Amino acid sequence: MIDHVHMLIEVPPKYSIAQVMGYIKGKSAVYVARKYGDRMKYFSGQHFWARGYFVSTVGRNEEAIRKYIQNQEAEDMKLDQNLGLFSEL
C-alpha cells in the first residue's frame, strides 16, 4: 500500500511479535536504502518505517483475511496506475 503494509505471517511461539517486527522493519529498511539510496528525497526524515505497528491474531478467519489483503493489493495497484504514482521508481 502507499502508506502501509499488510502481511499475513505465522510467528512461532518462541519469538515475540516485537522481535519479528524489529527484524522485518530493520532488514527491509536496509534493503530499500541500498536499492533506492539515490532516491532518498522520497522518504521523510531519517526513518523509513513509522515507530508503531498493528498486530492481530487470525484464528479461524485466516482465509477471509488472506482475501482482504489480496484484494487490497489489487485495488492499490489500480489506484497507482490511475494516478501514476511511483512512476519514477
PDB file with one MODEL, atoms N, CA, C and O in Angstrom:
MODEL        1
ATOM      1  N   MET A   1       0.840  -1.171   0.000  1.00  0.00           N
ATOM      2  CA  MET A   1       0.000   0.000   0.000  1.00  0.00           C
ATOM      3  C   MET A   1       0.891   1.243   0.000  1.00  0.00           C
ATOM      4  O   MET A   1       2.079   1.170   0.314  1.00  0.00           O
ATOM      5  N   ILE A   2       0.319   2.340  -0.343  1.00  0.00           N
ATOM      6  CA  ILE A   2       1.096   3.573  -0.419  1.00  0.00           C
ATOM      7  C   ILE A   2       1.649   3.978   0.943  1.00  0.00           C
ATOM      8  O   ILE A   2       2.805   4.390   1.050  1.00  0.00           O
ATOM      9  N   ASP A   3       0.830   3.863   1.980  1.00  0.00           N
ATOM     10  CA  ASP A   3       1.256   4.350   3.281  1.00  0.00           C
ATOM     11  C   ASP A   3       1.320   3.284   4.368  1.00  0.00           C
ATOM     12  O   ASP A   3       1.547   3.607   5.534  1.00  0.00           O
ATOM     13  N   HIS A   4       1.122   2.013   4.004  1.00  0.00           N
ATOM     14  CA  HIS A   4       1.234   0.942   4.997  1.00  0.00           C
ATOM     15  C   HIS A   4       1.412  -0.404   4.295  1.00  0.00           C
ATOM     16  O   HIS A   4       1.264  -0.506   3.077  1.00  0.00           O
ATOM     17  N   VAL A   5       1.723  -1.409   5.063  1.00  0.00           N
ATOM     18  CA  VAL A   5       1.975  -2.744   4.539  1.00  0.00           C
ATOM     19  C   VAL A   5       1.048  -3.731   5.233  1.00  0.00           C
ATOM     20  O   VAL A   5       0.893  -3.698   6.453  1.00  0.00           O
ATOM     21  N   HIS A   6       0.437  -4.605   4.453  1.00  0.00           N
ATOM     22  CA  HIS A   6      -0.343  -5.710   5.007  1.00  0.00           C
ATOM     23  C   HIS A   6       0.508  -6.964   4.899  1.00  0.00           C
ATOM     24  O   HIS A   6       1.079  -7.231   3.842  1.00  0.00           O
ATOM     25  N   MET A   7       0.601  -7.732   5.965  1.00  0.00           N
ATOM     26  CA  MET A   7       1.310  -9.001   5.940  1.00  0.00           C
ATOM     27  C   MET A   7       0.516 -10.015   6.739  1.00  0.00           C
ATOM     28  O   MET A   7      -0.043  -9.704   7.790  1.00  0.00           O
ATOM     29  N   LEU A   8       0.478 -11.219   6.228  1.00  0.00           N
ATOM     30  CA  LEU A   8      -0.123 -12.323   6.963  1.00  0.00           C
ATOM     31  C   LEU A   8       1.011 -13.317   7.182  1.00  0.00           C
ATOM     32  O   LEU A   8       1.417 -14.025   6.260  1.00  0.00           O
ATOM     33  N   ILE A   9       1.512 -13.364   8.396  1.00  0.00           N
ATOM     34  CA  ILE A   9       2.646 -14.237   8.697  1.00  0.00           C
ATOM     35  C   ILE A   9       2.336 -15.085   9.919  1.00  0.00           C
ATOM     36  O   ILE A   9       1.518 -14.720  10.764  1.00  0.00           O
ATOM     37  N   GLU A  10       2.998 -16.205   9.989  1.00  0.00           N
ATOM     38  CA  GLU A  10       2.879 -17.083  11.153  1.00  0.00           C
ATOM     39  C   GLU A  10       4.167 -16.964  11.950  1.00  0.00           C
ATOM     40  O   GLU A  10       5.260 -17.137  11.411  1.00  0.00           O
ATOM     41  N   VAL A  11       4.033 -16.673  13.219  1.00  0.00           N
ATOM     42  CA  VAL A  11       5.195 -16.475  14.085  1.00  0.00           C
ATOM     43  C   VAL A  11       5.243 -17.606  15.109  1.00  0.00           C
ATOM     44  O   VAL A  11       4.301 -17.781  15.881  1.00  0.00           O
ATOM     45  N   PRO A  12       6.334 -18.376  15.121  1.00  0.00           N
ATOM     46  CA  PRO A  12       6.456 -19.435  16.135  1.00  0.00           C
ATOM     47  C   PRO A  12       6.440 -18.837  17.540  1.00  0.00           C
ATOM     48  O   PRO A  12       6.930 -17.724  17.731  1.00  0.00           O
ATOM     49  N   PRO A  13       5.897 -19.538  18.518  1.00  0.00           N
ATOM     50  CA  PRO A  13       5.772 -19.001  19.875  1.00  0.00           C
ATOM     51  C   PRO A  13       7.096 -18.617  20.526  1.00  0.00           C
ATOM     52  O   PRO A  13       7.109 -17.816  21.461  1.00  0.00           O
ATOM     53  N   LYS A  14       8.203 -19.168  20.053  1.00  0.00           N
ATOM     54  CA  LYS A  14       9.481 -18.837  20.687  1.00  0.00           C
ATOM     55  C   LYS A  14       9.955 -17.416  20.362  1.00  0.00           C
ATOM     56  O   LYS A  14      10.882 -16.915  20.998  1.00  0.00           O
ATOM     57  N   TYR A  15       9.324 -16.761  19.374  1.00  0.00           N
ATOM     58  CA  TYR A  15       9.685 -15.385  19.022  1.00  0.00           C
ATOM     59  C   TYR A  15       8.592 -14.431  19.475  1.00  0.00           C
ATOM     60  O   TYR A  15       7.404 -14.733  19.360  1.00  0.00           O
ATOM     61  N   SER A  16       8.994 -13.290  19.986  1.00  0.00           N
ATOM     62  CA  SER A  16       7.994 -12.278  20.339  1.00  0.00           C
ATOM     63  C   SER A  16       7.626 -11.504  19.074  1.00  0.00           C
ATOM     64  O   SER A  16       8.403 -11.429  18.121  1.00  0.00           O
ATOM     65  N   ILE A  17       6.437 -10.938  19.088  1.00  0.00           N
ATOM     66  CA  ILE A  17       5.991 -10.125  17.962  1.00  0.00           C
ATOM     67  C   ILE A  17       6.945  -8.940  17.770  1.00  0.00           C
ATOM     68  O   ILE A  17       7.276  -8.584  16.639  1.00  0.00           O
ATOM     69  N   ALA A  18       7.380  -8.339  18.866  1.00  0.00           N
ATOM     70  CA  ALA A  18       8.306  -7.202  18.777  1.00  0.00           C
ATOM     71  C   ALA A  18       9.610  -7.612  18.093  1.00  0.00           C
ATOM     72  O   ALA A  18      10.147  -6.847  17.292  1.00  0.00           O
ATOM     73  N   GLN A  19      10.130  -8.808  18.395  1.00  0.00           N
ATOM     74  CA  GLN A  19      11.350  -9.286  17.741  1.00  0.00           C
ATOM     75  C   GLN A  19      11.137  -9.431  16.241  1.00  0.00           C
ATOM     76  O   GLN A  19      11.963  -8.983  15.445  1.00  0.00           O
ATOM     77  N   VAL A  20      10.044 -10.050  15.863  1.00  0.00           N
ATOM     78  CA  VAL A  20       9.759 -10.287  14.450  1.00  0.00           C
ATOM     79  C   VAL A  20       9.575  -8.966  13.706  1.00  0.00           C
ATOM     80  O   VAL A  20      10.128  -8.787  12.621  1.00  0.00           O
ATOM     81  N   MET A  21       8.816  -8.054  14.270  1.00  0.00           N
ATOM     82  CA  MET A  21       8.599  -6.765  13.619  1.00  0.00           C
ATOM     83  C   MET A  21       9.890  -5.969  13.516  1.00  0.00           C
ATOM     84  O   MET A  21      10.141  -5.323  12.499  1.00  0.00           O
ATOM     85  N   GLY A  22      10.710  -6.010  14.556  1.00  0.00           N
ATOM     86  CA  GLY A  22      12.009  -5.332  14.505  1.00  0.00           C
ATOM     87  C   GLY A  22      12.888  -5.894  13.402  1.00  0.00           C
ATOM     88  O   GLY A  22      13.557  -5.143  12.692  1.00  0.00           O
ATOM     89  N   TYR A  23      12.888  -7.204  13.259  1.00  0.00           N
ATOM     90  CA  TYR A  23      13.675  -7.861  12.218  1.00  0.00           C
ATOM     91  C   TYR A  23      13.169  -7.463  10.829  1.00  0.00           C
ATOM     92  O   TYR A  23      13.955  -7.077   9.964  1.00  0.00           O
ATOM     93  N   ILE A  24      11.854  -7.559  10.621  1.00  0.00           N
ATOM     94  CA  ILE A  24      11.271  -7.227   9.314  1.00  0.00           C
ATOM     95  C   ILE A  24      11.531  -5.769   8.959  1.00  0.00           C
ATOM     96  O   ILE A  24      11.952  -5.462   7.844  1.00  0.00           O
ATOM     97  N   LYS A  25      11.280  -4.875   9.902  1.00  0.00           N
ATOM     98  CA  LYS A  25      11.492  -3.453   9.636  1.00  0.00           C
ATOM     99  C   LYS A  25      12.970  -3.146   9.392  1.00  0.00           C
ATOM    100  O   LYS A  25      13.305  -2.386   8.484  1.00  0.00           O
ATOM    101  N   GLY A  26      13.842  -3.729  10.191  1.00  0.00           N
ATOM    102  CA  GLY A  26      15.275  -3.474  10.043  1.00  0.00           C
ATOM    103  C   GLY A  26      15.821  -3.957   8.724  1.00  0.00           C
ATOM    104  O   GLY A  26      16.485  -3.207   8.009  1.00  0.00           O
ATOM    105  N   LYS A  27      15.545  -5.215   8.392  1.00  0.00           N
ATOM    106  CA  LYS A  27      16.068  -5.788   7.146  1.00  0.00           C
ATOM    107  C   LYS A  27      15.486  -5.101   5.920  1.00  0.00           C
ATOM    108  O   LYS A  27      16.208  -4.844   4.956  1.00  0.00           O
ATOM    109  N   SER A  28      14.202  -4.802   5.943  1.00  0.00           N
ATOM    110  CA  SER A  28      13.595  -4.160   4.777  1.00  0.00           C
ATOM    111  C   SER A  28      14.083  -2.717   4.615  1.00  0.00           C
ATOM    112  O   SER A  28      14.250  -2.252   3.487  1.00  0.00           O
ATOM    113  N   ALA A  29      14.310  -2.013   5.703  1.00  0.00           N
ATOM    114  CA  ALA A  29      14.830  -0.649   5.616  1.00  0.00           C
ATOM    115  C   ALA A  29      16.242  -0.641   5.028  1.00  0.00           C
ATOM    116  O   ALA A  29      16.575   0.227   4.221  1.00  0.00           O
ATOM    117  N   VAL A  30      17.062  -1.594   5.428  1.00  0.00           N
ATOM    118  CA  VAL A  30      18.417  -1.699   4.875  1.00  0.00           C
ATOM    119  C   VAL A  30      18.356  -2.004   3.380  1.00  0.00           C
ATOM    120  O   VAL A  30      19.096  -1.415   2.592  1.00  0.00           O
ATOM    121  N   TYR A  31      17.478  -2.921   2.991  1.00  0.00           N
ATOM    122  CA  TYR A  31      17.318  -3.284   1.584  1.00  0.00           C
ATOM    123  C   TYR A  31      16.894  -2.071   0.748  1.00  0.00           C
ATOM    124  O   TYR A  31      17.483  -1.791  -0.296  1.00  0.00           O
ATOM    125  N   VAL A  32      15.876  -1.361   1.216  1.00  0.00           N
ATOM    126  CA  VAL A  32      15.381  -0.203   0.480  1.00  0.00           C
ATOM    127  C   VAL A  32      16.453   0.880   0.393  1.00  0.00           C
ATOM    128  O   VAL A  32      16.621   1.499  -0.658  1.00  0.00           O
ATOM    129  N   ALA A  33      17.170   1.111   1.473  1.00  0.00           N
ATOM    130  CA  ALA A  33      18.231   2.129   1.464  1.00  0.00           C
ATOM    131  C   ALA A  33      19.322   1.768   0.464  1.00  0.00           C
ATOM    132  O   ALA A  33      19.830   2.640  -0.241  1.00  0.00           O
ATOM    133  N   ARG A  34      19.685   0.491   0.398  1.00  0.00           N
ATOM    134  CA  ARG A  34      20.723   0.068  -0.555  1.00  0.00           C
ATOM    135  C   ARG A  34      20.231   0.154  -1.993  1.00  0.00           C
ATOM    136  O   ARG A  34      20.958   0.601  -2.880  1.00  0.00           O
ATOM    137  N   LYS A  35      19.009  -0.270  -2.214  1.00  0.00           N
ATOM    138  CA  LYS A  35      18.480  -0.310  -3.576  1.00  0.00           C
ATOM    139  C   LYS A  35      18.095   1.073  -4.099  1.00  0.00           C
ATOM    140  O   LYS A  35      18.322   1.384  -5.268  1.00  0.00           O
ATOM    141  N   TYR A  36      17.512   1.904  -3.227  1.00  0.00           N
ATOM    142  CA  TYR A  36      16.995   3.195  -3.653  1.00  0.00           C
ATOM    143  C   TYR A  36      17.655   4.357  -2.923  1.00  0.00           C
ATOM    144  O   TYR A  36      17.039   5.413  -2.772  1.00  0.00           O
ATOM    145  N   GLY A  37      18.878   4.190  -2.471  1.00  0.00           N
ATOM    146  CA  GLY A  37      19.567   5.225  -1.706  1.00  0.00           C
ATOM    147  C   GLY A  37      19.675   6.550  -2.432  1.00  0.00           C
ATOM    148  O   GLY A  37      19.684   7.613  -1.812  1.00  0.00           O
ATOM    149  N   ASP A  38      19.758   6.477  -3.761  1.00  0.00           N
ATOM    150  CA  ASP A  38      19.862   7.709  -4.538  1.00  0.00           C
ATOM    151  C   ASP A  38      18.537   8.462  -4.624  1.00  0.00           C
ATOM    152  O   ASP A  38      18.492   9.591  -5.112  1.00  0.00           O
ATOM    153  N   ARG A  39      17.477   7.848  -4.160  1.00  0.00           N
ATOM    154  CA  ARG A  39      16.146   8.468  -4.213  1.00  0.00           C
ATOM    155  C   ARG A  39      15.613   8.771  -2.825  1.00  0.00           C
ATOM    156  O   ARG A  39      14.399   8.798  -2.624  1.00  0.00           O
ATOM    157  N   MET A  40      16.475   8.994  -1.890  1.00  0.00           N
ATOM    158  CA  MET A  40      16.061   9.196  -0.501  1.00  0.00           C
ATOM    159  C   MET A  40      15.202  10.442  -0.310  1.00  0.00           C
ATOM    160  O   MET A  40      14.572  10.602   0.735  1.00  0.00           O
ATOM    161  N   LYS A  41      15.170  11.330  -1.312  1.00  0.00           N
ATOM    162  CA  LYS A  41      14.318  12.512  -1.174  1.00  0.00           C
ATOM    163  C   LYS A  41      12.842  12.148  -1.068  1.00  0.00           C
ATOM    164  O   LYS A  41      12.029  12.961  -0.628  1.00  0.00           O
ATOM    165  N   TYR A  42      12.490  10.914  -1.476  1.00  0.00           N
ATOM    166  CA  TYR A  42      11.104  10.472  -1.397  1.00  0.00           C
ATOM    167  C   TYR A  42      10.716  10.007   0.002  1.00  0.00           C
ATOM    168  O   TYR A  42       9.535   9.807   0.285  1.00  0.00           O
ATOM    169  N   PHE A  43      11.696   9.836   0.871  1.00  0.00           N
ATOM    170  CA  PHE A  43      11.430   9.381   2.230  1.00  0.00           C
ATOM    171  C   PHE A  43      11.566  10.558   3.174  1.00  0.00           C
ATOM    172  O   PHE A  43      12.462  11.389   3.024  1.00  0.00           O
ATOM    173  N   SER A  44      10.662  10.624   4.156  1.00  0.00           N
ATOM    174  CA  SER A  44      10.698  11.758   5.071  1.00  0.00           C
ATOM    175  C   SER A  44      11.669  11.499   6.213  1.00  0.00           C
ATOM    176  O   SER A  44      11.672  10.425   6.816  1.00  0.00           O
ATOM    177  N   GLY A  45      12.463  12.468   6.489  1.00  0.00           N
ATOM    178  CA  GLY A  45      13.398  12.377   7.616  1.00  0.00           C
ATOM    179  C   GLY A  45      14.429  11.282   7.439  1.00  0.00           C
ATOM    180  O   GLY A  45      14.789  10.933   6.315  1.00  0.00           O
ATOM    181  N   GLN A  46      14.902  10.741   8.549  1.00  0.00           N
ATOM    182  CA  GLN A  46      15.929   9.711   8.543  1.00  0.00           C
ATOM    183  C   GLN A  46      15.338   8.303   8.667  1.00  0.00           C
ATOM    184  O   GLN A  46      16.085   7.324   8.689  1.00  0.00           O
ATOM    185  N   HIS A  47      14.023   8.190   8.748  1.00  0.00           N
ATOM    186  CA  HIS A  47      13.397   6.913   9.046  1.00  0.00           C
ATOM    187  C   HIS A  47      12.533   6.433   7.889  1.00  0.00           C
ATOM    188  O   HIS A  47      11.789   7.209   7.289  1.00  0.00           O
ATOM    189  N   PHE A  48      12.639   5.161   7.589  1.00  0.00           N
ATOM    190  CA  PHE A  48      11.817   4.570   6.538  1.00  0.00           C
ATOM    191  C   PHE A  48      10.475   4.112   7.096  1.00  0.00           C
ATOM    192  O   PHE A  48       9.436   4.341   6.478  1.00  0.00           O
ATOM    193  N   TRP A  49      10.490   3.470   8.252  1.00  0.00           N
ATOM    194  CA  TRP A  49       9.279   2.944   8.869  1.00  0.00           C
ATOM    195  C   TRP A  49       8.799   3.856   9.996  1.00  0.00           C
ATOM    196  O   TRP A  49       9.595   4.544  10.635  1.00  0.00           O
ATOM    197  N   ALA A  50       7.494   3.852  10.229  1.00  0.00           N
ATOM    198  CA  ALA A  50       6.941   4.525  11.400  1.00  0.00           C
ATOM    199  C   ALA A  50       7.306   3.714  12.643  1.00  0.00           C
ATOM    200  O   ALA A  50       7.663   2.541  12.533  1.00  0.00           O
ATOM    201  N   ARG A  51       7.220   4.321  13.805  1.00  0.00           N
ATOM    202  CA  ARG A  51       7.600   3.629  15.042  1.00  0.00           C
ATOM    203  C   ARG A  51       6.660   2.487  15.404  1.00  0.00           C
ATOM    204  O   ARG A  51       7.098   1.480  15.960  1.00  0.00           O
ATOM    205  N   GLY A  52       5.397   2.626  15.102  1.00  0.00           N
ATOM    206  CA  GLY A  52       4.419   1.644  15.552  1.00  0.00           C
ATOM    207  C   GLY A  52       4.055   0.605  14.510  1.00  0.00           C
ATOM    208  O   GLY A  52       4.535   0.624  13.377  1.00  0.00           O
ATOM    209  N   TYR A  53       3.186  -0.306  14.936  1.00  0.00           N
ATOM    210  CA  TYR A  53       2.625  -1.318  14.053  1.00  0.00           C
ATOM    211  C   TYR A  53       1.371  -1.872  14.702  1.00  0.00           C
ATOM    212  O   TYR A  53       1.169  -1.739  15.909  1.00  0.00           O
ATOM    213  N   PHE A  54       0.537  -2.489  13.895  1.00  0.00           N
ATOM    214  CA  PHE A  54      -0.676  -3.121  14.398  1.00  0.00           C
ATOM    215  C   PHE A  54      -0.568  -4.614  14.159  1.00  0.00           C
ATOM    216  O   PHE A  54      -0.198  -5.046  13.068  1.00  0.00           O
ATOM    217  N   VAL A  55      -0.889  -5.404  15.170  1.00  0.00           N
ATOM    218  CA  VAL A  55      -0.842  -6.857  15.081  1.00  0.00           C
ATOM    219  C   VAL A  55      -2.141  -7.405  15.636  1.00  0.00           C
ATOM    220  O   VAL A  55      -2.666  -6.911  16.633  1.00  0.00           O
ATOM    221  N   SER A  56      -2.653  -8.435  14.974  1.00  0.00           N
ATOM    222  CA  SER A  56      -3.849  -9.102  15.464  1.00  0.00           C
ATOM    223  C   SER A  56      -3.729 -10.589  15.181  1.00  0.00           C
ATOM    224  O   SER A  56      -3.058 -11.000  14.234  1.00  0.00           O
ATOM    225  N   THR A  57      -4.375 -11.379  15.999  1.00  0.00           N
ATOM    226  CA  THR A  57      -4.392 -12.819  15.740  1.00  0.00           C
ATOM    227  C   THR A  57      -5.453 -13.129  14.696  1.00  0.00           C
ATOM    228  O   THR A  57      -6.427 -12.392  14.542  1.00  0.00           O
ATOM    229  N   VAL A  58      -5.253 -14.225  13.986  1.00  0.00           N
ATOM    230  CA  VAL A  58      -6.142 -14.578  12.889  1.00  0.00           C
ATOM    231  C   VAL A  58      -7.180 -15.599  13.309  1.00  0.00           C
ATOM    232  O   VAL A  58      -8.372 -15.397  13.080  1.00  0.00           O
ATOM    233  N   GLY A  59      -6.753 -16.677  13.911  1.00  0.00           N
ATOM    234  CA  GLY A  59      -7.698 -17.724  14.314  1.00  0.00           C
ATOM    235  C   GLY A  59      -8.396 -18.358  13.135  1.00  0.00           C
ATOM    236  O   GLY A  59      -7.756 -18.744  12.157  1.00  0.00           O
ATOM    237  N   ARG A  60      -9.689 -18.464  13.227  1.00  0.00           N
ATOM    238  CA  ARG A  60     -10.476 -19.139  12.191  1.00  0.00           C
ATOM    239  C   ARG A  60     -10.713 -18.288  10.954  1.00  0.00           C
ATOM    240  O   ARG A  60     -11.227 -18.803   9.961  1.00  0.00           O
ATOM    241  N   ASN A  61     -10.367 -17.025  10.970  1.00  0.00           N
ATOM    242  CA  ASN A  61     -10.655 -16.121   9.855  1.00  0.00           C
ATOM    243  C   ASN A  61      -9.492 -15.960   8.879  1.00  0.00           C
ATOM    244  O   ASN A  61      -9.463 -14.990   8.121  1.00  0.00           O
ATOM    245  N   GLU A  62      -8.547 -16.874   8.880  1.00  0.00           N
ATOM    246  CA  GLU A  62      -7.361 -16.708   8.040  1.00  0.00           C
ATOM    247  C   GLU A  62      -7.706 -16.525   6.563  1.00  0.00           C
ATOM    248  O   GLU A  62      -7.148 -15.640   5.914  1.00  0.00           O
ATOM    249  N   GLU A  63      -8.594 -17.322   6.027  1.00  0.00           N
ATOM    250  CA  GLU A  63      -8.935 -17.219   4.600  1.00  0.00           C
ATOM    251  C   GLU A  63      -9.575 -15.867   4.287  1.00  0.00           C
ATOM    252  O   GLU A  63      -9.274 -15.273   3.251  1.00  0.00           O
ATOM    253  N   ALA A  64     -10.444 -15.376   5.155  1.00  0.00           N
ATOM    254  CA  ALA A  64     -11.073 -14.068   4.945  1.00  0.00           C
ATOM    255  C   ALA A  64     -10.025 -12.960   4.979  1.00  0.00           C
ATOM    256  O   ALA A  64     -10.085 -12.029   4.176  1.00  0.00           O
ATOM    257  N   ILE A  65      -9.085 -13.048   5.880  1.00  0.00           N
ATOM    258  CA  ILE A  65      -8.034 -12.033   5.975  1.00  0.00           C
ATOM    259  C   ILE A  65      -7.105 -12.110   4.769  1.00  0.00           C
ATOM    260  O   ILE A  65      -6.693 -11.082   4.231  1.00  0.00           O
ATOM    261  N   ARG A  66      -6.779 -13.326   4.346  1.00  0.00           N
ATOM    262  CA  ARG A  66      -5.939 -13.513   3.162  1.00  0.00           C
ATOM    263  C   ARG A  66      -6.595 -12.862   1.930  1.00  0.00           C
ATOM    264  O   ARG A  66      -5.920 -12.175   1.163  1.00  0.00           O
ATOM    265  N   LYS A  67      -7.901 -13.077   1.743  1.00  0.00           N
ATOM    266  CA  LYS A  67      -8.619 -12.476   0.615  1.00  0.00           C
ATOM    267  C   LYS A  67      -8.637 -10.953   0.727  1.00  0.00           C
ATOM    268  O   LYS A  67      -8.464 -10.254  -0.272  1.00  0.00           O
ATOM    269  N   TYR A  68      -8.846 -10.440   1.933  1.00  0.00           N
ATOM    270  CA  TYR A  68      -8.835  -8.986   2.145  1.00  0.00           C
ATOM    271  C   TYR A  68      -7.503  -8.388   1.713  1.00  0.00           C
ATOM    272  O   TYR A  68      -7.469  -7.380   1.007  1.00  0.00           O
ATOM    273  N   ILE A  69      -6.416  -9.004   2.132  1.00  0.00           N
ATOM    274  CA  ILE A  69      -5.085  -8.495   1.781  1.00  0.00           C
ATOM    275  C   ILE A  69      -4.879  -8.552   0.276  1.00  0.00           C
ATOM    276  O   ILE A  69      -4.389  -7.593  -0.319  1.00  0.00           O
ATOM    277  N   GLN A  70      -5.246  -9.660  -0.340  1.00  0.00           N
ATOM    278  CA  GLN A  70      -5.073  -9.797  -1.787  1.00  0.00           C
ATOM    279  C   GLN A  70      -5.902  -8.763  -2.542  1.00  0.00           C
ATOM    280  O   GLN A  70      -5.420  -8.189  -3.519  1.00  0.00           O
ATOM    281  N   ASN A  71      -7.122  -8.516  -2.118  1.00  0.00           N
ATOM    282  CA  ASN A  71      -7.962  -7.517  -2.781  1.00  0.00           C
ATOM    283  C   ASN A  71      -7.420  -6.113  -2.580  1.00  0.00           C
ATOM    284  O   ASN A  71      -7.479  -5.291  -3.495  1.00  0.00           O
ATOM    285  N   GLN A  72      -6.897  -5.829  -1.406  1.00  0.00           N
ATOM    286  CA  GLN A  72      -6.330  -4.510  -1.153  1.00  0.00           C
ATOM    287  C   GLN A  72      -5.144  -4.245  -2.061  1.00  0.00           C
ATOM    288  O   GLN A  72      -4.980  -3.135  -2.567  1.00  0.00           O
ATOM    289  N   GLU A  73      -4.328  -5.246  -2.265  1.00  0.00           N
ATOM    290  CA  GLU A  73      -3.168  -5.089  -3.136  1.00  0.00           C
ATOM    291  C   GLU A  73      -3.602  -4.784  -4.570  1.00  0.00           C
ATOM    292  O   GLU A  73      -3.038  -3.895  -5.208  1.00  0.00           O
ATOM    293  N   ALA A  74      -4.589  -5.506  -5.080  1.00  0.00           N
ATOM    294  CA  ALA A  74      -5.085  -5.273  -6.438  1.00  0.00           C
ATOM    295  C   ALA A  74      -5.684  -3.880  -6.571  1.00  0.00           C
ATOM    296  O   ALA A  74      -5.437  -3.187  -7.558  1.00  0.00           O
ATOM    297  N   GLU A  75      -6.461  -3.473  -5.593  1.00  0.00           N
ATOM    298  CA  GLU A  75      -7.054  -2.129  -5.615  1.00  0.00           C
ATOM    299  C   GLU A  75      -5.982  -1.059  -5.579  1.00  0.00           C
ATOM    300  O   GLU A  75      -6.089  -0.049  -6.275  1.00  0.00           O
ATOM    301  N   ASP A  76      -4.950  -1.267  -4.776  1.00  0.00           N
ATOM    302  CA  ASP A  76      -3.867  -0.303  -4.686  1.00  0.00           C
ATOM    303  C   ASP A  76      -3.107  -0.207  -6.010  1.00  0.00           C
ATOM    304  O   ASP A  76      -2.729   0.887  -6.428  1.00  0.00           O
ATOM    305  N   MET A  77      -2.886  -1.331  -6.660  1.00  0.00           N
ATOM    306  CA  MET A  77      -2.199  -1.311  -7.960  1.00  0.00           C
ATOM    307  C   MET A  77      -3.005  -0.532  -8.990  1.00  0.00           C
ATOM    308  O   MET A  77      -2.440   0.235  -9.769  1.00  0.00           O
ATOM    309  N   LYS A  78      -4.309  -0.722  -9.000  1.00  0.00           N
ATOM    310  CA  LYS A  78      -5.167   0.037  -9.918  1.00  0.00           C
ATOM    311  C   LYS A  78      -5.057   1.531  -9.639  1.00  0.00           C
ATOM    312  O   LYS A  78      -4.934   2.338 -10.561  1.00  0.00           O
ATOM    313  N   LEU A  79      -5.102   1.886  -8.369  1.00  0.00           N
ATOM    314  CA  LEU A  79      -5.004   3.285  -7.981  1.00  0.00           C
ATOM    315  C   LEU A  79      -3.664   3.867  -8.410  1.00  0.00           C
ATOM    316  O   LEU A  79      -3.611   4.975  -8.945  1.00  0.00           O
ATOM    317  N   ASP A  80      -2.579   3.127  -8.178  1.00  0.00           N
ATOM    318  CA  ASP A  80      -1.249   3.595  -8.581  1.00  0.00           C
ATOM    319  C   ASP A  80      -1.180   3.837 -10.079  1.00  0.00           C
ATOM    320  O   ASP A  80      -0.620   4.841 -10.518  1.00  0.00           O
ATOM    321  N   GLN A  81      -1.741   2.927 -10.870  1.00  0.00           N
ATOM    322  CA  GLN A  81      -1.720   3.072 -12.321  1.00  0.00           C
ATOM    323  C   GLN A  81      -2.529   4.278 -12.756  1.00  0.00           C
ATOM    324  O   GLN A  81      -2.117   5.029 -13.639  1.00  0.00           O
ATOM    325  N   ASN A  82      -3.676   4.457 -12.135  1.00  0.00           N
ATOM    326  CA  ASN A  82      -4.537   5.582 -12.498  1.00  0.00           C
ATOM    327  C   ASN A  82      -3.926   6.928 -12.120  1.00  0.00           C
ATOM    328  O   ASN A  82      -4.092   7.909 -12.844  1.00  0.00           O
ATOM    329  N   LEU A  83      -3.234   6.980 -11.011  1.00  0.00           N
ATOM    330  CA  LEU A  83      -2.658   8.233 -10.543  1.00  0.00           C
ATOM    331  C   LEU A  83      -1.225   8.426 -11.008  1.00  0.00           C
ATOM    332  O   LEU A  83      -0.680   9.523 -10.889  1.00  0.00           O
ATOM    333  N   GLY A  84      -0.603   7.370 -11.538  1.00  0.00           N
ATOM    334  CA  GLY A  84       0.787   7.472 -11.984  1.00  0.00           C
ATOM    335  C   GLY A  84       1.761   7.585 -10.838  1.00  0.00           C
ATOM    336  O   GLY A  84       2.840   8.155 -11.006  1.00  0.00           O
ATOM    337  N   LEU A  85       1.415   7.056  -9.668  1.00  0.00           N
ATOM    338  CA  LEU A  85       2.275   7.167  -8.502  1.00  0.00           C
ATOM    339  C   LEU A  85       3.505   6.287  -8.658  1.00  0.00           C
ATOM    340  O   LEU A  85       3.432   5.221  -9.270  1.00  0.00           O
ATOM    341  N   PHE A  86       4.610   6.714  -8.123  1.00  0.00           N
ATOM    342  CA  PHE A  86       5.858   5.979  -8.087  1.00  0.00           C
ATOM    343  C   PHE A  86       6.365   5.602  -9.471  1.00  0.00           C
ATOM    344  O   PHE A  86       7.127   4.645  -9.605  1.00  0.00           O
ATOM    345  N   SER A  87       5.962   6.323 -10.488  1.00  0.00           N
ATOM    346  CA  SER A  87       6.417   6.004 -11.841  1.00  0.00           C
ATOM    347  C   SER A  87       7.916   6.213 -11.980  1.00  0.00           C
ATOM    348  O   SER A  87       8.550   5.599 -12.839  1.00  0.00           O
ATOM    349  N   GLU A  88       8.488   7.068 -11.152  1.00  0.00           N
ATOM    350  CA  GLU A  88       9.931   7.314 -11.244  1.00  0.00           C
ATOM    351  C   GLU A  88      10.752   6.271 -10.512  1.00  0.00           C
ATOM    352  O   GLU A  88      11.973   6.246 -10.666  1.00  0.00           O
ATOM    353  N   LEU A  89      10.121   5.398  -9.713  1.00  0.00           N
ATOM    354  CA  LEU A  89      10.868   4.333  -9.038  1.00  0.00           C
ATOM    355  C   LEU A  89      11.063   3.261 -10.014  1.00  0.00           C
ATOM    356  O   LEU A  89      11.669   2.238  -9.694  1.00  0.00           O
TER     357      LEU A  89
ENDMDL
END
